[in-house]
Amino acid sequence: MFPSISLAQEIGLVVLFAAALVWVLGLGHMLWDSRFHHPEPGAYEGLPVIPAQRGRAAHPMESVELTEAEQQAFAGLIRTFPQH
């Protein structure tokens, strides 16, 4: 094919070109599907994207008892924020 490069380099170029072509075709297919495939509302019945919030007593490691000084400091911080 090219007189200045070896056969192994030519094969490497063909493999690289084929991989790039497969990648471009796959990307085009993915973009085409995302642009023109609009499922009906409610058709997606998979897992929720955001997990449901657990209750306050879900696990003892998820809650911390504050001391009176910490509660007062937190209340002071809350009072400093502007109310909307």
Gaussian input, Z-matrix of N, CA and C with variables (Angstrom, degrees):
# hf/3-21g

backbone

0 1
 N
 C     1     B1
 C     2     B2     1     A1
 N     3     B3     2     A2     1     D1
 C     4     B4     3     A3     2     D2
 C     5     B5     4     A4     3     D3
 N     6     B6     5     A5     4     D4
 C     7     B7     6     A6     5     D5
 C     8     B8     7     A7     6     D6
 N     9     B9     8     A8     7     D7
 C    10    B10     9     A9     8     D8
 C    11    B11    10    A10     9     D9
 N    12    B12    11    A11    10    D10
 C    13    B13    12    A12    11    D11
 C    14    B14    13    A13    12    D12
 N    15    B15    14    A14    13    D13
 C    16    B16    15    A15    14    D14
 C    17    B17    16    A16    15    D15
 N    18    B18    17    A17    16    D16
 C    19    B19    18    A18    17    D17
 C    20    B20    19    A19    18    D18
 N    21    B21    20    A20    19    D19
 C    22    B22    21    A21    20    D20
 C    23    B23    22    A22    21    D21
 N    24    B24    23    A23    22    D22
 C    25    B25    24    A24    23    D23
 C    26    B26    25    A25    24    D24
 N    27    B27    26    A26    25    D25
 C    28    B28    27    A27    26    D26
 C    29    B29    28    A28    27    D27
 N    30    B30    29    A29    28    D28
 C    31    B31    30    A30    29    D29
 C    32    B32    31    A31    30    D30
 N    33    B33    32    A32    31    D31
 C    34    B34    33    A33    32    D32
 C    35    B35    34    A34    33    D33
 N    36    B36    35    A35    34    D34
 C    37    B37    36    A36    35    D35
 C    38    B38    37    A37    36    D36
 N    39    B39    38    A38    37    D37
 C    40    B40    39    A39    38    D38
 C    41    B41    40    A40    39    D39
 N    42    B42    41    A41    40    D40
 C    43    B43    42    A42    41    D41
 C    44    B44    43    A43    42    D42
 N    45    B45    44    A44    43    D43
 C    46    B46    45    A45    44    D44
 C    47    B47    46    A46    45    D45
 N    48    B48    47    A47    46    D46
 C    49    B49    48    A48    47    D47
 C    50    B50    49    A49    48    D48
 N    51    B51    50    A50    49    D49
 C    52    B52    51    A51    50    D50
 C    53    B53    52    A52    51    D51
 N    54    B54    53    A53    52    D52
 C    55    B55    54    A54    53    D53
 C    56    B56    55    A55    54    D54
 N    57    B57    56    A56    55    D55
 C    58    B58    57    A57    56    D56
 C    59    B59    58    A58    57    D57
 N    60    B60    59    A59    58    D58
 C    61    B61    60    A60    59    D59
 C    62    B62    61    A61    60    D60
 N    63    B63    62    A62    61    D61
 C    64    B64    63    A63    62    D62
 C    65    B65    64    A64    63    D63
 N    66    B66    65    A65    64    D64
 C    67    B67    66    A66    65    D65
 C    68    B68    67    A67    66    D66
 N    69    B69    68    A68    67    D67
 C    70    B70    69    A69    68    D68
 C    71    B71    70    A70    69    D69
 N    72    B72    71    A71    70    D70
 C    73    B73    72    A72    71    D71
 C    74    B74    73    A73    72    D72
 N    75    B75    74    A74    73    D73
 C    76    B76    75    A75    74    D74
 C    77    B77    76    A76    75    D75
 N    78    B78    77    A77    76    D76
 C    79    B79    78    A78    77    D77
 C    80    B80    79    A79    78    D78
 N    81    B81    80    A80    79    D79
 C    82    B82    81    A81    80    D80
 C    83    B83    82    A82    81    D81
 N    84    B84    83    A83    82    D82
 C    85    B85    84    A84    83    D83
 C    86    B86    85    A85    84    D84
 N    87    B87    86    A86    85    D85
 C    88    B88    87    A87    86    D86
 C    89    B89    88    A88    87    D87
 N    90    B90    89    A89    88    D88
 C    91    B91    90    A90    89    D89
 C    92    B92    91    A91    90    D90
 N    93    B93    92    A92    91    D91
 C    94    B94    93    A93    92    D92
 C    95    B95    94    A94    93    D93
 N    96    B96    95    A95    94    D94
 C    97    B97    96    A96    95    D95
 C    98    B98    97    A97    96    D96
 N    99    B99    98    A98    97    D97
 C   100   B100    99    A99    98    D98
 C   101   B101   100   A100    99    D99
 N   102   B102   101   A101   100   D100
 C   103   B103   102   A102   101   D101
 C   104   B104   103   A103   102   D102
 N   105   B105   104   A104   103   D103
 C   106   B106   105   A105   104   D104
 C   107   B107   106   A106   105   D105
 N   108   B108   107   A107   106   D106
 C   109   B109   108   A108   107   D107
 C   110   B110   109   A109   108   D108
 N   111   B111   110   A110   109   D109
 C   112   B112   111   A111   110   D110
 C   113   B113   112   A112   111   D111
 N   114   B114   113   A113   112   D112
 C   115   B115   114   A114   113   D113
 C   116   B116   115   A115   114   D114
 N   117   B117   116   A116   115   D115
 C   118   B118   117   A117   116   D116
 C   119   B119   118   A118   117   D117
 N   120   B120   119   A119   118   D118
 C   121   B121   120   A120   119   D119
 C   122   B122   121   A121   120   D120
 N   123   B123   122   A122   121   D121
 C   124   B124   123   A123   122   D122
 C   125   B125   124   A124   123   D123
 N   126   B126   125   A125   124   D124
 C   127   B127   126   A126   125   D125
 C   128   B128   127   A127   126   D126
 N   129   B129   128   A128   127   D127
 C   130   B130   129   A129   128   D128
 C   131   B131   130   A130   129   D129
 N   132   B132   131   A131   130   D130
 C   133   B133   132   A132   131   D131
 C   134   B134   133   A133   132   D132
 N   135   B135   134   A134   133   D133
 C   136   B136   135   A135   134   D134
 C   137   B137   136   A136   135   D135
 N   138   B138   137   A137   136   D136
 C   139   B139   138   A138   137   D137
 C   140   B140   139   A139   138   D138
 N   141   B141   140   A140   139   D139
 C   142   B142   141   A141   140   D140
 C   143   B143   142   A142   141   D141
 N   144   B144   143   A143   142   D142
 C   145   B145   144   A144   143   D143
 C   146   B146   145   A145   144   D144
 N   147   B147   146   A146   145   D145
 C   148   B148   147   A147   146   D146
 C   149   B149   148   A148   147   D147
 N   150   B150   149   A149   148   D148
 C   151   B151   150   A150   149   D149
 C   152   B152   151   A151   150   D150
 N   153   B153   152   A152   151   D151
 C   154   B154   153   A153   152   D152
 C   155   B155   154   A154   153   D153
 N   156   B156   155   A155   154   D154
 C   157   B157   156   A156   155   D155
 C   158   B158   157   A157   156   D156
 N   159   B159   158   A158   157   D157
 C   160   B160   159   A159   158   D158
 C   161   B161   160   A160   159   D159
 N   162   B162   161   A161   160   D160
 C   163   B163   162   A162   161   D161
 C   164   B164   163   A163   162   D162
 N   165   B165   164   A164   163   D163
 C   166   B166   165   A165   164   D164
 C   167   B167   166   A166   165   D165
 N   168   B168   167   A167   166   D166
 C   169   B169   168   A168   167   D167
 C   170   B170   169   A169   168   D168
 N   171   B171   170   A170   169   D169
 C   172   B172   171   A171   170   D170
 C   173   B173   172   A172   171   D171
 N   174   B174   173   A173   172   D172
 C   175   B175   174   A174   173   D173
 C   176   B176   175   A175   174   D174
 N   177   B177   176   A176   175   D175
 C   178   B178   177   A177   176   D176
 C   179   B179   178   A178   177   D177
 N   180   B180   179   A179   178   D178
 C   181   B181   180   A180   179   D179
 C   182   B182   181   A181   180   D180
 N   183   B183   182   A182   181   D181
 C   184   B184   183   A183   182   D182
 C   185   B185   184   A184   183   D183
 N   186   B186   185   A185   184   D184
 C   187   B187   186   A186   185   D185
 C   188   B188   187   A187   186   D186
 N   189   B189   188   A188   187   D187
 C   190   B190   189   A189   188   D188
 C   191   B191   190   A190   189   D189
 N   192   B192   191   A191   190   D190
 C   193   B193   192   A192   191   D191
 C   194   B194   193   A193   192   D192
 N   195   B195   194   A194   193   D193
 C   196   B196   195   A195   194   D194
 C   197   B197   196   A196   195   D195
 N   198   B198   197   A197   196   D196
 C   199   B199   198   A198   197   D197
 C   200   B200   199   A199   198   D198
 N   201   B201   200   A200   199   D199
 C   202   B202   201   A201   200   D200
 C   203   B203   202   A202   201   D201
 N   204   B204   203   A203   202   D202
 C   205   B205   204   A204   203   D203
 C   206   B206   205   A205   204   D204
 N   207   B207   206   A206   205   D205
 C   208   B208   207   A207   206   D206
 C   209   B209   208   A208   207   D207
 N   210   B210   209   A209   208   D208
 C   211   B211   210   A210   209   D209
 C   212   B212   211   A211   210   D210
 N   213   B213   212   A212   211   D211
 C   214   B214   213   A213   212   D212
 C   215   B215   214   A214   213   D213
 N   216   B216   215   A215   214   D214
 C   217   B217   216   A216   215   D215
 C   218   B218   217   A217   216   D216
 N   219   B219   218   A218   217   D217
 C   220   B220   219   A219   218   D218
 C   221   B221   220   A220   219   D219
 N   222   B222   221   A221   220   D220
 C   223   B223   222   A222   221   D221
 C   224   B224   223   A223   222   D222
 N   225   B225   224   A224   223   D223
 C   226   B226   225   A225   224   D224
 C   227   B227   226   A226   225   D225
 N   228   B228   227   A227   226   D226
 C   229   B229   228   A228   227   D227
 C   230   B230   229   A229   228   D228
 N   231   B231   230   A230   229   D229
 C   232   B232   231   A231   230   D230
 C   233   B233   232   A232   231   D231
 N   234   B234   233   A233   232   D232
 C   235   B235   234   A234   233   D233
 C   236   B236   235   A235   234   D234
 N   237   B237   236   A236   235   D235
 C   238   B238   237   A237   236   D236
 C   239   B239   238   A238   237   D237
 N   240   B240   239   A239   238   D238
 C   241   B241   240   A240   239   D239
 C   242   B242   241   A241   240   D240
 N   243   B243   242   A242   241   D241
 C   244   B244   243   A243   242   D242
 C   245   B245   244   A244   243   D243
 N   246   B246   245   A245   244   D244
 C   247   B247   246   A246   245   D245
 C   248   B248   247   A247   246   D246
 N   249   B249   248   A248   247   D247
 C   250   B250   249   A249   248   D248
 C   251   B251   250   A250   249   D249

   B1=1.4401
   B2=1.5313
   B3=1.3236
   B4=1.4642
   B5=1.5258
   B6=1.3230
   B7=1.4713
   B8=1.5254
   B9=1.3437
   B10=1.4614
   B11=1.5327
   B12=1.3397
   B13=1.4685
   B14=1.5199
   B15=1.3248
   B16=1.4659
   B17=1.5262
   B18=1.3260
   B19=1.4651
   B20=1.5225
   B21=1.3282
   B22=1.4656
   B23=1.5302
   B24=1.3193
   B25=1.4601
   B26=1.5296
   B27=1.3305
   B28=1.4623
   B29=1.5251
   B30=1.3254
   B31=1.4675
   B32=1.5265
   B33=1.3270
   B34=1.4607
   B35=1.5147
   B36=1.3311
   B37=1.4662
   B38=1.5221
   B39=1.3243
   B40=1.4639
   B41=1.5220
   B42=1.3308
   B43=1.4678
   B44=1.5276
   B45=1.3185
   B46=1.4594
   B47=1.5210
   B48=1.3241
   B49=1.4582
   B50=1.5286
   B51=1.3343
   B52=1.4644
   B53=1.5314
   B54=1.3316
   B55=1.4635
   B56=1.5227
   B57=1.3374
   B58=1.4628
   B59=1.5221
   B60=1.3248
   B61=1.4624
   B62=1.5284
   B63=1.3269
   B64=1.4716
   B65=1.5221
   B66=1.3378
   B67=1.4655
   B68=1.5266
   B69=1.3433
   B70=1.4615
   B71=1.5258
   B72=1.3229
   B73=1.4656
   B74=1.5304
   B75=1.3184
   B76=1.4629
   B77=1.5124
   B78=1.3290
   B79=1.4610
   B80=1.5239
   B81=1.3209
   B82=1.4593
   B83=1.5143
   B84=1.3162
   B85=1.4630
   B86=1.5237
   B87=1.3296
   B88=1.4569
   B89=1.5323
   B90=1.3286
   B91=1.4615
   B92=1.5219
   B93=1.3200
   B94=1.4590
   B95=1.5243
   B96=1.3277
   B97=1.4643
   B98=1.5256
   B99=1.3137
   B100=1.4578
   B101=1.5240
   B102=1.3198
   B103=1.4612
   B104=1.5207
   B105=1.3181
   B106=1.4515
   B107=1.5221
   B108=1.3028
   B109=1.4632
   B110=1.5235
   B111=1.3076
   B112=1.4581
   B113=1.5232
   B114=1.3271
   B115=1.4622
   B116=1.5243
   B117=1.2994
   B118=1.4584
   B119=1.5276
   B120=1.3231
   B121=1.4675
   B122=1.5303
   B123=1.3016
   B124=1.4647
   B125=1.5119
   B126=1.3330
   B127=1.4608
   B128=1.5160
   B129=1.3327
   B130=1.4561
   B131=1.5172
   B132=1.2975
   B133=1.4626
   B134=1.5203
   B135=1.3181
   B136=1.4621
   B137=1.5179
   B138=1.3070
   B139=1.4556
   B140=1.5193
   B141=1.3177
   B142=1.4542
   B143=1.5268
   B144=1.3076
   B145=1.4548
   B146=1.5208
   B147=1.3134
   B148=1.4559
   B149=1.5296
   B150=1.3133
   B151=1.4610
   B152=1.5208
   B153=1.3109
   B154=1.4615
   B155=1.5252
   B156=1.3168
   B157=1.4533
   B158=1.5208
   B159=1.3198
   B160=1.4571
   B161=1.5171
   B162=1.2925
   B163=1.4563
   B164=1.5131
   B165=1.3264
   B166=1.4596
   B167=1.5254
   B168=1.3202
   B169=1.4654
   B170=1.5251
   B171=1.3245
   B172=1.4547
   B173=1.5303
   B174=1.3119
   B175=1.4550
   B176=1.5230
   B177=1.3237
   B178=1.4651
   B179=1.5281
   B180=1.3231
   B181=1.4581
   B182=1.5307
   B183=1.3438
   B184=1.4556
   B185=1.5191
   B186=1.2950
   B187=1.4597
   B188=1.5243
   B189=1.3280
   B190=1.4599
   B191=1.5142
   B192=1.3046
   B193=1.4566
   B194=1.5230
   B195=1.3345
   B196=1.4572
   B197=1.5186
   B198=1.3118
   B199=1.4552
   B200=1.5274
   B201=1.3194
   B202=1.4665
   B203=1.5257
   B204=1.3354
   B205=1.4652
   B206=1.5312
   B207=1.3347
   B208=1.4650
   B209=1.5256
   B210=1.3312
   B211=1.4566
   B212=1.5171
   B213=1.3356
   B214=1.4591
   B215=1.5360
   B216=1.3200
   B217=1.4634
   B218=1.5300
   B219=1.3336
   B220=1.4570
   B221=1.5210
   B222=1.3246
   B223=1.4649
   B224=1.5241
   B225=1.3300
   B226=1.4529
   B227=1.5195
   B228=1.3176
   B229=1.4586
   B230=1.5261
   B231=1.3088
   B232=1.4704
   B233=1.5274
   B234=1.3256
   B235=1.4680
   B236=1.5219
   B237=1.3428
   B238=1.4512
   B239=1.5212
   B240=1.3314
   B241=1.4627
   B242=1.5103
   B243=1.3366
   B244=1.4744
   B245=1.5275
   B246=1.2888
   B247=1.4564
   B248=1.5252
   B249=1.3141
   B250=1.4660
   B251=1.5015
   A1=109.63
   A2=117.52
   A3=121.45
   A4=107.52
   A5=117.82
   A6=118.55
   A7=113.70
   A8=117.98
   A9=119.36
   A10=113.78
   A11=118.79
   A12=119.95
   A13=109.81
   A14=114.94
   A15=119.70
   A16=111.01
   A17=114.97
   A18=120.96
   A19=110.76
   A20=117.63
   A21=121.11
   A22=110.82
   A23=117.17
   A24=120.23
   A25=111.21
   A26=116.30
   A27=119.54
   A28=110.76
   A29=116.75
   A30=121.13
   A31=109.76
   A32=116.45
   A33=120.32
   A34=111.98
   A35=117.00
   A36=120.18
   A37=111.72
   A38=117.28
   A39=120.88
   A40=110.42
   A41=117.44
   A42=121.17
   A43=110.11
   A44=117.50
   A45=121.34
   A46=111.21
   A47=116.97
   A48=121.11
   A49=110.75
   A50=117.09
   A51=120.63
   A52=110.63
   A53=118.21
   A54=121.16
   A55=110.64
   A56=117.00
   A57=120.15
   A58=110.94
   A59=117.22
   A60=121.12
   A61=111.29
   A62=117.04
   A63=120.66
   A64=110.09
   A65=117.76
   A66=121.16
   A67=111.01
   A68=117.40
   A69=120.72
   A70=110.24
   A71=117.57
   A72=119.80
   A73=111.02
   A74=117.65
   A75=120.59
   A76=111.94
   A77=117.01
   A78=120.99
   A79=110.47
   A80=116.74
   A81=120.35
   A82=111.97
   A83=116.66
   A84=120.35
   A85=111.04
   A86=116.57
   A87=120.50
   A88=110.76
   A89=117.28
   A90=120.48
   A91=111.37
   A92=117.62
   A93=121.32
   A94=110.14
   A95=116.94
   A96=120.51
   A97=111.63
   A98=117.33
   A99=118.99
   A100=111.30
   A101=117.83
   A102=120.46
   A103=112.11
   A104=118.20
   A105=121.30
   A106=114.51
   A107=118.15
   A108=120.16
   A109=108.42
   A110=116.12
   A111=121.59
   A112=108.31
   A113=118.28
   A114=119.36
   A115=111.21
   A116=114.71
   A117=120.32
   A118=109.63
   A119=118.17
   A120=119.92
   A121=110.30
   A122=115.43
   A123=120.54
   A124=113.49
   A125=117.78
   A126=119.97
   A127=111.66
   A128=117.01
   A129=120.28
   A130=109.02
   A131=116.32
   A132=121.51
   A133=111.01
   A134=117.19
   A135=121.06
   A136=111.47
   A137=115.28
   A138=120.85
   A139=109.70
   A140=118.46
   A141=119.14
   A142=110.27
   A143=116.30
   A144=121.03
   A145=109.96
   A146=116.88
   A147=121.53
   A148=107.59
   A149=118.49
   A150=119.42
   A151=111.09
   A152=115.46
   A153=120.76
   A154=109.75
   A155=115.09
   A156=119.63
   A157=109.18
   A158=115.17
   A159=119.68
   A160=109.90
   A161=114.85
   A162=120.29
   A163=111.88
   A164=115.41
   A165=120.47
   A166=111.95
   A167=117.19
   A168=121.16
   A169=111.24
   A170=118.31
   A171=120.98
   A172=111.43
   A173=116.51
   A174=120.32
   A175=107.52
   A176=118.26
   A177=119.38
   A178=113.58
   A179=118.81
   A180=121.00
   A181=112.27
   A182=117.86
   A183=120.80
   A184=113.01
   A185=118.37
   A186=120.54
   A187=109.38
   A188=115.43
   A189=121.72
   A190=107.75
   A191=116.11
   A192=120.59
   A193=108.86
   A194=116.82
   A195=121.62
   A196=110.17
   A197=115.13
   A198=119.29
   A199=108.58
   A200=116.46
   A201=120.55
   A202=110.99
   A203=117.42
   A204=121.12
   A205=110.62
   A206=117.76
   A207=121.16
   A208=110.67
   A209=117.64
   A210=120.97
   A211=111.32
   A212=117.20
   A213=120.32
   A214=111.24
   A215=116.82
   A216=120.09
   A217=110.65
   A218=116.66
   A219=120.52
   A220=110.85
   A221=116.96
   A222=120.63
   A223=110.60
   A224=117.84
   A225=121.13
   A226=111.88
   A227=116.53
   A228=119.82
   A229=111.47
   A230=116.16
   A231=120.38
   A232=109.99
   A233=117.21
   A234=120.32
   A235=112.57
   A236=118.27
   A237=120.56
   A238=113.34
   A239=118.47
   A240=121.09
   A241=110.11
   A242=117.02
   A243=119.09
   A244=110.33
   A245=115.07
   A246=121.26
   A247=109.28
   A248=117.71
   A249=121.47
   A250=109.34
   D1=-66.01
   D2=175.51
   D3=-109.55
   D4=127.33
   D5=-177.48
   D6=-71.69
   D7=-17.64
   D8=-174.29
   D9=-92.05
   D10=-6.31
   D11=179.44
   D12=-121.83
   D13=157.35
   D14=-176.75
   D15=-78.30
   D16=169.67
   D17=179.34
   D18=-63.22
   D19=-39.27
   D20=179.01
   D21=-62.97
   D22=-38.24
   D23=178.03
   D24=-69.11
   D25=-37.34
   D26=176.66
   D27=-63.15
   D28=-43.49
   D29=178.29
   D30=-62.68
   D31=-41.01
   D32=177.46
   D33=-61.54
   D34=-41.07
   D35=177.36
   D36=-64.03
   D37=-41.21
   D38=178.84
   D39=-64.08
   D40=-43.34
   D41=179.00
   D42=-64.87
   D43=-42.58
   D44=178.36
   D45=-62.88
   D46=-43.27
   D47=178.40
   D48=-63.62
   D49=-42.66
   D50=179.58
   D51=-64.38
   D52=-41.37
   D53=178.86
   D54=-64.93
   D55=-41.06
   D56=178.14
   D57=-64.66
   D58=-39.42
   D59=178.61
   D60=-65.18
   D61=-43.03
   D62=177.57
   D63=-63.00
   D64=-41.45
   D65=179.51
   D66=-63.51
   D67=-44.91
   D68=-179.43
   D69=-65.07
   D70=-41.56
   D71=178.21
   D72=-64.90
   D73=-40.78
   D74=178.03
   D75=-65.02
   D76=-41.44
   D77=177.53
   D78=-63.69
   D79=-44.06
   D80=177.82
   D81=-61.87
   D82=-41.82
   D83=178.47
   D84=-63.75
   D85=-42.28
   D86=179.69
   D87=-64.17
   D88=-44.06
   D89=178.94
   D90=-66.98
   D91=-38.02
   D92=178.57
   D93=-63.09
   D94=-45.22
   D95=179.42
   D96=-64.28
   D97=-40.87
   D98=-178.03
   D99=-71.22
   D100=-26.30
   D101=-178.85
   D102=-81.85
   D103=-37.60
   D104=-172.21
   D105=-110.12
   D106=-2.44
   D107=179.52
   D108=-102.42
   D109=105.67
   D110=-179.97
   D111=-117.35
   D112=100.27
   D113=-179.50
   D114=-67.43
   D115=156.88
   D116=177.65
   D117=-64.32
   D118=149.42
   D119=176.67
   D120=-58.42
   D121=133.11
   D122=-179.44
   D123=84.32
   D124=1.07
   D125=-178.43
   D126=-73.87
   D127=-25.57
   D128=-179.62
   D129=-83.47
   D130=112.10
   D131=-178.25
   D132=-116.10
   D133=29.96
   D134=-179.25
   D135=-80.67
   D136=-163.08
   D137=178.16
   D138=-69.43
   D139=147.83
   D140=176.60
   D141=-66.03
   D142=145.73
   D143=-177.38
   D144=-70.04
   D145=-42.83
   D146=178.68
   D147=-107.37
   D148=122.53
   D149=-178.20
   D150=-65.95
   D151=152.02
   D152=179.51
   D153=-66.09
   D154=145.12
   D155=179.59
   D156=-74.93
   D157=134.32
   D158=-179.72
   D159=-81.72
   D160=160.55
   D161=178.02
   D162=-67.58
   D163=170.68
   D164=-175.97
   D165=-65.05
   D166=-35.59
   D167=-176.57
   D168=-98.21
   D169=34.03
   D170=-177.51
   D171=-66.98
   D172=-42.20
   D173=-177.46
   D174=-152.09
   D175=137.36
   D176=-177.13
   D177=-63.63
   D178=-22.82
   D179=179.74
   D180=-78.01
   D181=-9.74
   D182=-176.73
   D183=-94.17
   D184=2.64
   D185=177.76
   D186=-132.88
   D187=148.36
   D188=-178.11
   D189=-132.53
   D190=133.14
   D191=175.69
   D192=-81.81
   D193=128.08
   D194=179.11
   D195=-92.78
   D196=146.43
   D197=174.12
   D198=-74.98
   D199=168.42
   D200=179.72
   D201=-60.92
   D202=-39.90
   D203=179.25
   D204=-64.89
   D205=-39.87
   D206=178.63
   D207=-66.79
   D208=-40.12
   D209=177.78
   D210=-63.00
   D211=-41.55
   D212=178.67
   D213=-67.40
   D214=-39.69
   D215=178.18
   D216=-63.82
   D217=-41.43
   D218=178.16
   D219=-65.00
   D220=-42.41
   D221=177.60
   D222=-61.60
   D223=-37.53
   D224=176.72
   D225=-65.04
   D226=-39.11
   D227=177.23
   D228=-64.74
   D229=-41.09
   D230=-179.75
   D231=-63.50
   D232=-39.09
   D233=-179.81
   D234=-67.46
   D235=-24.23
   D236=-178.81
   D237=-77.30
   D238=-21.63
   D239=179.65
   D240=-75.58
   D241=140.51
   D242=179.17
   D243=-68.53
   D244=142.62
   D245=178.94
   D246=-86.89
   D247=135.85
   D248=179.06
   D249=-108.99

